[in-house]
Amino acid sequence: MTQKTAATSITAPRDAGKQLALFRPLTILEWLPDETLYSLVARLHYLSGFRRESTTSNVLFGHPRAGLRHDFQHSVSEFERRTDGSLGSAEQILLSHTILPFFLCFSDREFSSDFIRSLADGYWDSSTLGRPFITGSTRGCNPLKACPACIKHDQETYGVAYWHRSHQFPGVWLCAVHDSLLMTVLASDSQSAKYKLRLPKMADLQGSSFETDSISMADGRRTFLRILRDSIHQATDDYSSLQVSSSSVVALFAIGAQEKGLTNSNGRLHIKRMGESYLDFISPIAGLTEFSEFLGHGDVTVSELARLLRGSPRRTHPLRYIFISLWLFGDFSTFRERLISRTTQHF
């Protein structure tokens, strides 16, 4: 089956020259279900016949690299203009076809608005918007992930395999449709690999440490990953209700720790008891490469957790907040409802 197209054509910039004008007659593709912006740009690149990814990005975004990162694109307002808005507004695209909403959770609305505006209207300056906010002070790798069953289904149904947004959120390692383990693009440290447009192919993918680890996926690990996946998707789908200050989140965590019996009589955290409880909670995924930068190891994990629960002003990766919410409140829905109730009362 051929790839679906819509009737709108790309508006090439006046000063783009003859090479860029080649893109003018190319019809815009429709969004495929759950497709990322990066995936759509990759499909357009293959159809354009351009040799360089930078040419495709320059035509679509007015910048040679704006559309080439698989996690965050910038100059999306220019993309909206050059596609005549047929694929949605810049904000709609960022919120529905990138992983951005996940990173808007647990951040105040002013910061979120600035972040959206930066990605839509110009270059994302990680020094001003806070790279640690995106990476959680980790190396910041959000690997491209794909489900083998989805690849097969998409090729048979749409004539092309593409990148699913629901697979790309940090912490998601099980496909929500097939419940199968996700695979990642073969790692490369080269700078050029970070700005390469590609579509998922089995030959380019590698398995995760889940498949090689000695602990069977039939144990509590798969259950943990399933709960984590569903919690992340829930947070992302309802990110607007979670746009609160980190101090509000930490205040609720403090209440949860007290309710869980993890504080002394004077209300202070009982570090030993807290550490034992948290390490036991994350034991199904402890030691896995995919989570090592978020969880740390032993004493390091407990130290970071204690600092966060004491109200550290340092920005924290949303995935860490989700881990803690599941640990203290049992499920994400309960945590979310209590957070909304608490912030509404204090509004």
N, C-alpha and C positions, 0 to 999 in steps of 0.2 A: 504494500500500500504506500502511495506517495505521501510526502509530507503535506499537511494542510497549509493553505495560504489564505490570506485575507486580501481585500481589494486595494488597500492603501499602498502607495509606493514611497520609498525613501526620498526625502528631499536633500539632494546633495548640496553642500555649501558652494557658494558662487566661486570662491577662490580655490576650490579643491583641485582644479586641473583635470586633465584628460583621464588620468588613472582613476580618480575618485568618481568621475562622471559615469564610469562603467557600472557603478552601483545603482544608478538612478532607475533603470527599468526593473530592478529586482523587487519582487513583491514582498511585503512584510509577512513573515510567518505568524500564525496564530500561536498563542500560548498553548502548550500541551498541559495536561493535568499535573499540577504540583511541580511545574517546571521553574527552574531558577533563571534569573536574568543572564547569568554567565552561560547557561546551557543554550538559551536562545541566540546569544551572540555567537557562540560556537557554531550553531547550525547555520546562521547567516554567513559566517566566515567560509564554511565549506561550500555553500552554494555560490558565493561571490566569485570564487576562483582566485582570490588574491593570494599571493605567495606569503606575504607577511601579515602576521596578526596585528601589527601596529597600524597597517593600512586600514583594516576593518575597524579597529577601534577609533582611528582618526575620523573615519567617515561617519560613524554612528555617534561618537561622543565628542568629537572635536579635540581629541587628545590621544596620542599614540598608545597610552597605557590605561586610560580611564576605564575601559571595559574588560580588561584582561585578568584582573584578580578574580578568583573564583568565590571569594567570600564577600568582599566589599568593592563595589564599583563607585566611581564618583562622576561628576558632571552629568548626572542622570536627567536634569532638566534639559540639557542640550540633546540628549537622546530622545526625550519626549518631543522636542521641537522638530527634530529631523525625521521622526516617524509620524509627524502630524498628529500626535496624541492617540494614534490608533491602538496602542498597546497599554494605554492608561496614562495617568499623570505621573510625574516623577515620584511623588509621595506614595501613590498607589503601588507603583512598581517596587519601590524600596520596601514597603511594608508587606507586600504579598508575594514577591518573587526573590527576596534575599533573606538571609538569616538575621537581618537587622533587628526585628522585634524581640528576639531572644535577649539581645544586649541592651534593650530599652527597659527590661524588667529590673526593678529595684533601683531605678535612677529617677530623679525628680523630672518633672515635665519640662522645665527650662533647659536642663542639660539635654534631654531627648530631642527637643525642638532644635537646639543648636546643632546636634549631631545630624539630624535629618537634613537640615538646611545646608550643612557643609557637604554632605554627600550629593545632594541634589544640585547645588549651584556652583560648586567649585572643587578644589582639590582637598582631599582629606588630609589634614595636617595632624599626624599622630602625636606631635609634641604638644599641641594645644588641646586636642580632644582626649588625650590620655590613652596611649597605647596599653598601659596596664589595665585599663578598664575593659578593653577587648580581650586581652590575653590573661588577665588575672595574675600579672607578673610572671607568666610562664613564657616559653619561647613563642607562644602565640600561633601555633600551627593548628589551623582548622582544615584537616585533610579532606580532599574530595572523596566521597564515599558512594558506593553503588551496591545494589542488591542484584545478584545473578538472576534471580527469578524475574525481577522487574525488567532487566535488560532483555531477556527472552520475550517477555510479554510485550514490551514496547516495540521491539523489532517486528513482531508479528502483527501488532495492532496499528502502529503508526508508521512503520517502515524505517524507524530510526530509534536507537537507544539514546536516552537523554538523562540529565542530572535531575534528580528529585529533591526538592527543597526539604521535605520532611526527613531525608536521610542526612542532611548536612549539619544539623544543629549539634554543637558540642555535647558529648555525653550520649548521643543516640547511636547505638550499635546493633539494633535489631530493626528490621523492616516492619512497619506497622501493618502492612498488607499480608506479607508472607511469613512473618515472624522468623525470618532467616537472618543469619549474621551478615553484616555489611562488610564489603571489601574496600580497600583503599587503593588509590593510584600509587604505583611504585614510587618510593621516595627518591627525591633528587635534591641535592643541595645547591645546584647551579642557579644563578640568578635568572637565566633565561627560562628555566622551567617554571618559575613563579608567574611568568607572563605568557603562558602558552594556552591557546584555545584548543580544547580537545573534547571529544564525546566519549562516553564509557565504552570500553572494549575489554573483554575478558583477558586478553593478552596483556593489557596494561595494568591489571589489578593484582593485588596480593592480599592474602588472608591476614587476619588480625591475630594477636597473641591469644585470643580466646580459643582458637582452634588448636593451638600447640601446647597450651598450658596443661599441667597435670590434673587440675581440678576439672571434673566433667561438667559440661554445660547442662547436663541433666539435673545437677544439684541446684542449690539455691541461687546460683549465679544467673541463670536465664531469667528466673523470677525477678531478681533484683534489676536486671537490665530492662526487663519489660516494664516494671513499675517506674523506673527512672525515665525511660522513653516516654511513657504516657504523661508523666509529670512535666517533662520538658515541653511536650506538645501542648499540654493544657496551659502552661505558663505563656507560651508563645501566642496561642490563639486568643488569650485574654490579657495580653501584655499591658493594655491601657489601664486596667484595674490594679496593676502591680507597679505603676509608675509613682513610687513613693520614695521618700528619702531613705538612705541606708540606716539612718538613726532610728527610724520607725521600725524597720525590719529587726535591727539588733535589739531594740526594746522588747519586741514580741519574743525573740529568741530567749531573752533573759527570763521572761515569764515562763516559757516552755521548759527551760532548764530547772527552774524552781519547782514546777509541777511534776517534773520527772525525778525529783529528789536528788538533784545534782548540785545543790548549794548547801553551805553550812548554816548553822543556826543564825548567824549574823547576815545571811543573805549573799555571802560571797561564794564564788564558784569553788566546788570541791574538785580540784584539778585531777587528782588520782581517779576518783569515781567517774568524773566526766570523761577522762581519757579512755578508761576501760570500756565505758558504755559506747563511745563513738567508734573506737577501733573494732569492737564486736559488731557494730552495725555495718561498717564498711568491709568487713572481712570477706564477703563473697567476691569483691572486686579488688581487694588489696593486692598490690604487687603487679597488677596488669599495666603494661606499658601505656595503654590508652588513657589511664587515669592517674599515672604517677605524678604528673605535674600539678594535678588538682588536689591530690590526697597527701602527697609526701610519704614519709615513712616513720612509723613509731613516734618517738619523742618530738620530731619535727611537726608531725600532724597535730599532736596535742598542743604544742606551743602556739602554732598558727591559729588553731581553733580557739584557744583561750584568749588570744589577743583580739580576735574578731568579736567574741562574745562580750568582751569588756568594752567594746565600742571603739575599736581602732578606726581612725578617720580614713585610712587607706582604702582605695577602691578595691572591690573584690569581684572576681569573676562570678557571674550569675549562677554558674553550675555549683559553686561552693554553697551558695545560699540554698539551692534546691536540695543538696545533700543534707544540710543541717535541718531544713524544714521537715524532710522525711524522717530524719532521726528523732527529732523532738516531738513531732505531732502525728507521726504514724502514716499520714497520707497528705498529699499536696492540697487536696480540696479543703481539708480542715484548716490547714495553715492559711490558705488564701482567704477563706471566709473570715477567719479571725483577724487577719491583717486588714481587710477591707472594713470590717466592723470597727476596728480600733482607729484607723485613720479617719473614718467618717465621724466618729465621736469627737476626735480632736481637731476636726477641720474648722 
